């Protein structure tokens, strides 16, 4: 069983919250946006690389610019893809066979 990093756990939770916001019947209030912004800041501190911190900033910018939940979610999906693509690089390289 693979162990999830703190970053991955926070990212998945945040994506779920943004999806719930996106599909919700209510207009997001200032409280929801503030909570998401706070969670994005926490996610940035847990980011294991500058590339991933930059991805978090894209999501923060979308939220700060008042873009739709779908735009924020798209930035988070891209961040998740970047994280998953870089995961092998986060582990130590295999030892040489020679």
C-alpha positions, 0 to 999 in steps of 0.5 A: 500500500502506498503512503500518501504525502501530506501534500497529496492528502490536502490536495485531494481534500481541497479538490473535493471541496471545490467540486462540492462548491462547483455543484452546490446550489448556493452562491459561494459566500465570502466565508467559503472563498476565505476558507479556500484561500486559507487552505490554498496557503496551507497547501502551498506550504506543503508543496514539495517543489517550486513547480508545485507551489507555482501550481498552487499559486495558479489556483489562488489567482483564479480564486482571488480573481473571482473566477468560477469554481470550475476554473479553480478546480481546473487549476487544482486538477492540473496541479494534481497531474503535475504532482502525479507526473513528478512523483517518481522524481520525488523518490530516490533514483534506483541504484545503478546496476554496475 
